[in-house]
Structure formats: C-alpha cells, structure tokens
Amino acid sequence: MFRTVLIAGFLALAALPARADALTDDFRRFLEADVWPQAKAERVPRAVFEEAFSGVTPRLDLPDLNLPGRPAKVEEINRQAEFRSGADYLSEKALAGTVNTGRAMLKRHGALLKRIEARYGVPAPVIVAIWGRESAFGAAKIPENAFAVLGTKAWASRRKEMFRAELVAALKIVSDGHLRVSQMRSSWAGALGQPQFMPTKFLAVAVDFDGDGRRDIWNSVPDTLASIANYLARAGWRKGVAWGGEARVPAAVSCSLEGPDRGRPLAEFAGAGVTRVSGEAFSARALGASAHLMMPAGRAGPAFLVSPNFYVVKDYNNSDLYALYVLHAADRMSGGAPLVTRFAATERLTRGDVARLQEAMQARGMDVGGADGLAGFKTRRSIGLVEETAGRPATCWPSKGVAALL
C-alpha cells in the first residue's frame, strides 16, 4: 500500500513540470498566432515584439485566470482591497498618510496645480488624492514585467479581449519610443507609471505638460498630474460641481434605488427625508441638480448622495470604495470632516460565496453586473429587491440569509 501511494506521489510530481511546459507552449502559440498579427497591424516592429517576450513565461500566480484545459472558476479569496471591507479601506489610519502628505504636496506644487486646474477644470485636491492613492505620490515600487502580466492576462484572464488591446498598446508604447522594453514595469494588473494608467489610457490621455517633448508619467510630476487631470476631464468632470457627501437615508427610502443609472433631482431625495449628516440644508441650486444614492455596504455602512462627478472618478478605477477614498481624501485635505457613520460588522462571505449568490440571482433574470464575486451596485440593489419581495427589510448586502431566500 505504501509503495503504491509513493509511486502515485512521484507520478503526480513528475506531471507538474510537464503541465507547466504545456501551458507555456500554449502561451507562446497564443502570442505568435493572436497577438503578433494585431501588433503588426499597429506597425509594431518584429524586433520589439521579440524583445518584449524574450524569456517571458506565463504568470500562473496572477488572480482571475481561466487556464486552458481547466474549468472556469471565480477565486474564493478577493485580493483587491478596493472591493473588500470599507471599514479598512476608508479608515482614518488608511486615509492619514494620503491626507497629510497630500496637504504638503498641495503647497509644494501649488503654482503647477493652479495652472493644471485652470486648463482642465479639475480641483487640485482630487488630482493629488489620486496621485497619492495610485503610487504614494510617485514613491511606490512598481515591480512587475508588464509584458509578462499583460501577456498572461490576454491569454487566460476572464477579460481576454480587453487585455489583448492593452498588450498591443504596451507594445506600441515601446515602438513609439516612450520607453524601452526593460523599462516597462507595471502593477500586477498591468498599470503603468505614477498615475497607474493602463496602456490604452496612456496613449489616449497622457500629456506633456512640462514641455520637454515627452509624455513622461514615470518621472515628471507636471506630466503625471496633468495627465490625471486630463483623464478626468475627458471622462466628463463637471467644473464647479461638488461630488456629493455623506447622507442620512431613512428606512422608507429603499437601498435598491442606488446606482448611476437611477439619478433624480436632489429635491426628490430631500422630500423623502434624506439629509446631510452635518444637518446643513441643501441650497436651492443643489435641490435642482441630479443626485444619485450610493451605499457601498448597503445598510451596513455610510450612505452618500453623489453627483455625476463621483462616477467620473469611478471611471478611473471601477470601485465605489476607490472613488470614495479619493474624493473624501480630497475633502479632508481641504479641511473636511471625517465620516460620521461607521461600517458595521457583517458576515464573512468569500468571493466565491458572492459569485454563487450572483449566479442564483442571474438565474432569476436579475441584472447583477456579472457573477464575478464582487458586490457592486447592481448586485447590492438586486439583493435589496430579493429581500423586499420576501417581505424582509432590505439590507442590500450579501449574506447567508439572502442565499437562503434564493
């Protein structure tokens, strides 16, 4: 018996390199058959393509991969901080470094930021908060080989088409002379430079603000800050419009009303009893503007009324908590108050648990934004509808109780 188990163990170990080699071979075939024709069509020289992938093997340790020959699955563990607990992500401890250093940066680069704000219409604190969140004001190490990361994701991630476009754009960045292959370092998601732009965004919105003829988001503070502002301006930032703020939402106002596609005049929310946490009355001008309900933890955390500018920042990074972090940090740099409502403790569900909950709601014809295991606004409000249909108070947050209802 022992000998049989031992032989089986050796056979399993011997199969591991072969399996890895087979995946590497499949990866190399993909690069040649799928990526090279697209790169060639974009006039990327063959020499750049070959140098970019010289010695590169697939990064099988990256999250959200659906490897060839293996069943597709959602990971049980959520590795993305901006999609986890708001209590941690928006804590005073988490905000302190960005806010304190951000105030110093606003002073140090005041004249530069004034010129950027005048050109693009985006407030300086918002620009600086994004800079701080993305790269610790340029101090963060960005260690990954961009071609290994983007190549792997283009080959085997859940969003292959998106990452194929990003991979070709990364090759263009080199072939256009912005960087050498050896300088193409990225995050584990493939983002580049101090603003952490994906390659397509670099090509679309990066600017040369210091006038040296280069769009340098790696070493130039003027180019970095102006490129962030240009991104937001092109995404639709409305000059002079406040992003919103924390609100008190009575139980009579359903949390299922949340979302960027369910805006209504602020006067309607005010008429239903929604107020600012500060108690300050809404101005007549504000009451006529469009507002959106935003509840990043359903009823288990703070609620917000936000303007379309909130969703412009969310375009930069598609996370409610990210946009809240940036905009709240920007407010705090300018003397704003801390959040009043705390995030309550909730049941610990894995990302896989949430994905299975989403699949059950999709089976009922509900739009949850995809079964990715992340509780975005479509998932939250669909949960609220399930609860209300069952005659229960809506929490708009995934739980074992909601799973039982389904």
N, C-alpha and C positions, 0 to 999 in steps of 0.2 A: 504493500500500500504506500509506504513512504517513498519507495523508488518510483512508483507511478506518479505521485504528486511532484516529486523532484524533477522528473523528466518534463512534466507538463509546465512547471515553472520555467525551466530553461528554454522550452519552446516558445513560451509567451515572451520572455525577454528577447530572444533572438528575433522575434517578429517585429519588435518595436522599431529598430533601425530601418528594416525593410519597409514598414508602413510609412515612416517619415520620409524615406527616399522616394517612395511612390508619390507622396504628396508634393515633394519638391519637384519631381518630374512634371507633375500635372501643373504646378505653378509656373514652371519655365515654359511649358507649352502654351499656357494661357497668355503669358507676356508676349510671346512671339506671334501667336495667331490672332489675339484680340487687341492687345494694346499697341503693338508696333504699327499696324495699319492705321489706327486712329492718330498716333503720334506723327507718322509720316504725312498724313493728310494735313496736319497742322504745321508742316515744314520743320519738324524736329529732326536734326541731323542724326544719321545712324550712329555716329560716334558718341553722341550724347546719350542715346538710348543704351548703348552697350556699356558705357562707363557707369551710368546710373544703376544698372543691375548686375554689375560685375561682383561676383561673390555673394550676392543677396539671396537669402533663402526665406521662405515664408515665416512670419512671426506667429506661430501657433499659440502663443500665450496671450494674444490680444482678445478682448471681450467681443461678444456678439458675432462669432464666426459660425457659419454653416459649412463645415468642411465637406468636400466631395466624397460621396460614398457613405456619409454618416447622416442619421436623421436630423432634421432641423429642430432646434430647441431654443428656448429662452433660458438664459442663465438664472440660477436660483439667487445668486448674490448680485446686488446692484452696486457697481463700482463707481458710479457717477455721483459725486457729492451733491450737485445741484438738483438731483432728483431723489434725495433721501430726506432726512429729518430737517424741517425748517428750524427746529429748536437749536440745532447745532449750527446750521448754515448761517442763520441770522442772529446768532448770539452776540452779546456785547463783546465777548472775548474775540470772536471771529471778525467782528467789524473794526475793532480797536486799531489794529495795525494799518488797515486801509484808510481809516478816517484820519488818524493822527499824521501819518506820512503824507496823505493827500493834502491836508491843510498846508504842510510845508511846501509841497510841490506847487500848489496854487500860488504861493508867494514867490517861489524861486523862478517859476516860468510865467509870471503874471503878464508881462508885456506880450510874450509869444501867444499865450492863450487868449488874450484880448483880441489879437489880430485874427486868430483862428475862429473865435466866436463871431467876430464881425463878418467873416467871409461865409461861414456855414450855418450860423444861426443856432448852434448847439451850445448850451451852457457849459462853461469850463468845468464845474464840479462833476458833471456827468462824464465828460471826456476823461478826466483824471481818475474817476472811480473805476471806469472800465480798464484803464491802463493798470491800475493797482490790482484789480481782480484777475486780470489775464496773465500778468507777468511780474507782479510785485514791483511795478514801476521800472521794468527792464532788468531787475536783478535775478529773476528766476532762471534756473538752468533748463534748457530745452534739449534733452539728450538723445532723442531717437533719430534713427536714419529715416528720413522722410520717405525715401523710395521703398524701403522695406515695409514701413507701416502702410503707406497708401497702396502699394502693390498687393499686399496681403488682403487688405480690405476690398480692393477692386476685384480680387479673385474669389473671396469667400465670405464677405460680410453679408448681412441682411439687406444692405443698400448698395448692391454692386454697381448699379448704373451711376449713382451719384459719385461713388469713389473712383470709377473709371474716368469720369470727367475731371476729378481732382488730380488724379495721377497724370493725365495728359497735360493739365495746366502746370503741374510741378515740373514736368519736362520742358515746357515752354519757358518757364522762369529761368531755367539754366540756359536754354538755347538762345534766349533773348539777351543774355549777358548780365542778368541781375545778380546771380550767384554762381559759384562753381558747384559741381556735384558734391564735393567734400563738405561744402558749407550748408547743404540742405538738411538741417536738423529740424525736428518737429516734436510736437506732443505725441502721446500715444494715439490721438485721434487724427493726426496729420496736419495740425495747425502750425502756422509759421510766425516767427518774429514776435516783437513786443506786443502787438495788438492781437496775436494769435488768430490771424486770418487763415482760412482755408485757401489753397492756391488760386481757385477761381475768383475769390473775393480780392486777393492781392491784384490780380490782373485787371479787375473791374474798378476798384475804388482806391487803391493806394496812390498817394500823390507825392510829388517832390515839392515840399514847402520850404526847404532851406536853399533852393535854387542851385544845387550843385549838379543837376542833370541826372540824378539817380532817385528812384523811389526806394528809399532805404528804411524799411521798418525794423531793421535789425540793430542799427547803431545810431540813427538820427532821431533825436527827440522831436524836433519840428515835424519831420515826415511821419513819425509814429502818431503824434497827437492829431495832426491834420488829417491823416488817413482815417482815424477813428471817427472824427467829426464828419468827414465826407461820407463814410459808410452810413452813419445815422441820417444825414441829410438826404441821401439818395433813397433811404428806406422810408422816408416820409416824415421826418421830425418836423413838428409844427412850432415855429419860433414863437416864444412868448406864452405858450400854453403849458400850464403845470401838469405834471404827470399824474397827480392824484394824491391819495393819502389814506391812512388808516381810518376805518369807519366802524360804527356800531350798527349791526344789522339785526333787527328784531326777528323773532321766530316766525312771524307772519310773512316775512319775505323769504321765499324759498331759495335755498342754496343752489337749486337746479337752474336758476336764472343766470348763472355765471357764464362768462365767455366773451371773446372779442366779437363774435357774430350776434350778440344779443344786447347791443348798446341801446340806450334810450335816453331821453332828456333827463338830466340830473334831477329836475323838478319832480319826475315820477318817483324816483327813489326817495327823495326828501318827503314827498307826500305820503309814502308808505312807512315813514318813520325812521329811515336811515339817516344817521347823523355823523358828524366828525367826532372822533374820540376826544378832541380838545373841547368840544362844546361850542366852538365858533360857528356862527351861522354861515350858510352859503351865500355868496353875493348874488345879486340879480343876474349879473353876466354869467356866472358859473351855472346857475339854475337852467339857463337856456342851452348850455353846451351838452354834448353827448357824453355819457358816462357808462362804464362797464363795471359789473360786480366781479370781484376777483377774490377767491377764497382758497389759498394754496393748500390748506389742510382741511377743507370742508368746515364743519362746525367745531373742529378740534384745534382751531388756531385763529389768528387775527384775520379780519376781513378788510377789504380795501375797495374804494371806488377809484377807478383809474380812467385816464383819458387815452386816446389813441397813441400818445407818446410812450405809454408803458409798453405797448406791443411793438413799437419801433425798437426799443431796447431788447425785447424778447426776440426780435428778428436776428439780433447779433448772436444770441445763444438761446436756443428754443427751450427755455426753462423759466417757469414763473418765479422760482426762488432766486435764480440768477438776476432777473430783471429787478426784483425787489431789493436784492442786495445792492446792486449798482445804484439804484435811484434813492434808496434810503441812505446809503453811504454818502451820496452827493448832498442830500439834505443835511446830514449830520456835519459835513464839512462846512456848511454854511450856517451852523448854529441850530439845526433842527433837533427835536426831542426824540428820545428812544421810543420804540414801540411800546404800547400800553398793554395789549393783550398777549398773553403767553401761549405758546404751543402746548397743548395738553398731551399727556402720555397716551399712546394708542397701542392696540395690539400689534405685535411684531409679525408681519407677514413678509415672506420672501418675495423677490421679484417674480419667481415662478408662480407663487400663490396668486399674485395680482394678475399675471398673464392668464391663468386658468379662469379667474373671475371674469376677465375681459372676454375670453372666448365664450363663456356661458352667456354673457350679455349680447355678444355678436350673434349667437345662435337664435336669440330672440329678436333680431333685427335692429338692435340698438347700435348707434354710432359711438364707439369708444375711442376712436382715433387710432385703432390698431392694437393688436394683442402683444404689446411689447413689454408688459410688466411695469410700466411707469404710469403713475396715477395723474395724468394730465387733466385739463379742464373738461374734456369730453367724457372721460371716464368718471370723474367726480360727479358731474351733473347727471349722468346716466344712473349712477348708484343712487343719487337722490330720488330720481323718478321711480326706481325699483322700490325704494323704501316707502315713498308716498303711496304708490299703488297698493302696497301691502298694508296700508293704514298705520305705518310707523312714522315717527318723527324723522325727517331727513337729516342725515349726518354728512352725506356727500363724501364719504371716505371709506376705502376698502376695509372690510372686517370679515371675521368668520360668520358673523350674523347675516351679513349680506350674501355671503356664499351659500348659507343655508336656505335663504329665500329663493335662490336660483336653482 
